[in-house]
Amino acid sequence: MTAGALRLIANLAGFQLGWLACVLGGSLVGLAVAGGILMAHLRWQARPGEWRWLVGFAGLGLTVDGGLVLAGGFTFPEGAQLAPLPLWLWLLWPLFATLLHHSLAWLWRRPWLAAAGGATGAPLSYYAGARLADVTLAPWLLTAEALVWATLCLWLSHRLGDRARLPGRA
């Protein structure tokens, strides 16, 4: 196995570990694990300036999921959230951003596949996370997330598609 393939596997494994820690462990465990993953990513894997994507997605997550919380899309267990959304849910956004230039780089050259992946993968992730974290979702929320993520992934294809590099290529 090549070093590039190992880096992609580490990138995916880091995201999955962070997702599970956030969803199953809540805000304190999520902060510790996701914080470590984000620092390790920035130290050993990130491209120059990639920290901007992590910060941008943190802001985007606060806006998107925070707005959906305020609209009544999520109902969290008592005491599980800081206004407007729980830290663990917010941390998933910069964790996702660690995949953009690495494990998902190939996807941005395929805009309609990216949109389809966003429209299906994100709602499935929200649904699974809600089931594991005892969060109630409004009936309309998964449709809203599908639209948000399909649009976001189309935008990412437009923004990153020309610059996406396949592993091992210059």
C-alpha positions as CSV (number, residue, x, y, z in Angstrom):
1,M,0.0,0.0,0.0
2,T,1.4,3.4,-1.0
3,A,1.9,6.3,1.4
4,G,-0.8,8.3,-0.4
5,A,-3.3,5.5,0.1
6,L,-2.5,5.3,3.8
7,R,-3.0,9.0,4.1
8,L,-6.4,8.7,2.5
9,I,-7.4,5.9,4.8
10,A,-6.1,7.8,7.8
11,N,-8.2,10.8,6.6
12,L,-11.4,8.8,6.4
13,A,-10.7,6.9,9.6
14,G,-10.1,10.2,11.4
15,F,-13.4,11.6,10.2
16,Q,-15.3,8.4,11.2
17,L,-13.7,8.4,14.6
18,G,-14.6,12.0,15.1
19,W,-18.2,11.5,13.9
20,L,-18.7,8.6,16.3
21,A,-17.1,10.4,19.2
22,C,-19.3,13.4,18.6
23,V,-22.6,11.5,18.1
24,L,-22.0,8.9,20.8
25,G,-19.9,10.8,23.3
26,G,-21.6,14.2,23.2
27,S,-20.0,17.6,23.4
28,L,-17.2,17.0,25.9
29,V,-16.0,13.7,24.3
30,G,-16.6,15.1,20.9
31,L,-14.5,18.2,21.6
32,A,-11.6,16.2,22.9
33,V,-11.6,13.7,20.0
34,A,-12.5,16.1,17.2
35,G,-10.1,18.7,18.5
36,G,-7.3,16.2,18.5
37,I,-8.2,15.0,15.0
38,L,-8.4,18.6,13.7
39,M,-5.0,19.4,15.2
40,A,-3.4,16.3,13.8
41,H,-4.9,17.0,10.4
42,L,-3.6,20.5,10.4
43,R,-0.2,19.3,11.5
44,W,0.4,16.3,9.3
45,Q,-2.0,16.3,6.4
46,A,-3.4,19.7,5.6
47,R,-2.3,21.7,2.6
48,P,-1.1,25.3,3.1
49,G,-4.1,27.5,3.9
50,E,-6.4,24.6,4.4
51,W,-7.2,25.8,7.9
52,R,-9.4,28.4,6.2
53,W,-11.7,25.6,4.9
54,L,-12.0,24.2,8.4
55,V,-12.9,27.6,9.8
56,G,-15.3,28.4,7.0
57,F,-17.1,25.1,7.5
58,A,-17.3,25.7,11.2
59,G,-19.1,29.0,10.4
60,L,-21.2,27.4,7.7
61,G,-22.3,24.7,10.2
62,L,-23.2,27.3,12.8
63,T,-25.3,29.1,10.2
64,V,-27.0,26.1,8.5
65,D,-27.6,23.7,11.4
66,G,-28.0,26.6,13.9
67,G,-30.7,28.0,11.6
68,L,-32.4,24.6,11.3
69,V,-32.3,24.3,15.1
70,L,-34.0,27.7,15.5
71,A,-36.6,26.6,12.9
72,G,-37.5,23.6,15.0
73,G,-35.7,21.0,12.8
74,F,-34.0,19.3,15.8
75,T,-35.1,18.5,19.3
76,F,-32.3,17.6,21.6
77,P,-32.4,15.8,24.9
78,E,-32.7,18.1,27.9
79,G,-29.4,20.0,28.6
80,A,-27.7,18.7,25.5
81,Q,-27.2,22.0,23.7
82,L,-25.5,25.3,23.8
83,A,-27.3,28.0,21.9
84,P,-28.2,27.6,19.1
85,L,-26.9,24.0,18.7
86,P,-24.9,21.4,20.6
87,L,-21.1,21.6,20.3
88,W,-20.9,18.0,19.1
89,L,-23.2,18.7,16.1
90,W,-21.2,21.9,15.2
91,L,-17.9,20.0,15.3
92,L,-19.0,17.7,12.5
93,W,-18.7,20.5,10.0
94,P,-15.0,21.2,10.4
95,L,-14.4,17.4,10.6
96,F,-16.2,17.1,7.2
97,A,-13.9,19.8,5.8
98,T,-10.9,17.6,6.6
99,L,-12.1,15.4,3.7
100,L,-12.4,18.1,1.0
101,H,-8.9,18.1,-0.3
102,H,-8.0,14.5,0.5
103,S,-10.5,11.6,0.6
104,L,-13.2,13.5,-1.4
105,A,-10.9,15.3,-3.8
106,W,-11.9,12.9,-6.6
107,L,-15.6,13.6,-6.2
108,W,-15.4,17.4,-7.0
109,R,-14.6,16.6,-10.7
110,R,-18.0,14.9,-10.9
111,P,-20.6,17.6,-10.0
112,W,-23.8,15.5,-10.4
113,L,-22.3,12.6,-8.5
114,A,-21.2,15.1,-5.8
115,A,-24.7,16.5,-5.6
116,A,-26.3,13.1,-5.5
117,G,-23.8,12.1,-2.8
118,G,-24.6,15.2,-0.8
119,A,-28.4,14.7,-1.2
120,T,-28.3,11.1,0.0
121,G,-25.2,10.9,2.2
122,A,-25.9,13.9,4.4
123,P,-29.5,13.0,5.3
124,L,-28.5,9.4,6.0
125,S,-25.7,10.7,8.3
126,Y,-28.1,13.1,10.1
127,Y,-30.7,10.3,10.5
128,A,-28.1,7.8,11.9
129,G,-26.7,10.4,14.2
130,A,-30.1,11.4,15.4
131,R,-31.0,7.8,16.2
132,L,-27.7,7.2,18.1
133,A,-27.8,10.6,20.0
134,D,-31.6,10.4,20.9
135,V,-32.3,13.5,18.8
136,T,-35.7,14.0,17.3
137,L,-35.9,15.3,13.7
138,A,-38.8,17.3,12.3
139,P,-40.5,15.5,9.4
140,W,-39.1,18.1,6.9
141,L,-35.5,18.2,8.2
142,L,-34.0,15.4,6.1
143,T,-35.4,17.0,2.9
144,A,-34.0,20.3,3.9
145,E,-30.6,18.8,4.6
146,A,-30.7,17.0,1.2
147,L,-31.2,20.3,-0.6
148,V,-28.6,22.1,1.5
149,W,-26.0,19.4,1.0
150,A,-26.7,18.8,-2.7
151,T,-26.3,22.5,-3.3
152,L,-23.2,22.7,-1.1
153,C,-21.6,19.7,-3.0
154,L,-22.4,21.3,-6.4
155,W,-20.7,24.5,-5.2
156,L,-17.7,22.5,-4.0
157,S,-17.5,20.8,-7.4
158,H,-17.5,24.2,-9.0
159,R,-14.9,25.6,-6.6
160,L,-12.6,22.6,-6.2
161,G,-13.2,20.5,-9.3
162,D,-10.5,22.0,-11.4
163,R,-8.0,21.9,-8.6
164,A,-8.8,18.5,-7.3
165,R,-5.8,16.1,-7.6
166,L,-6.0,12.4,-7.6
167,P,-3.7,10.7,-5.0
168,G,-0.2,10.3,-6.3
169,R,-0.6,12.9,-9.1
170,A,1.0,16.3,-9.2
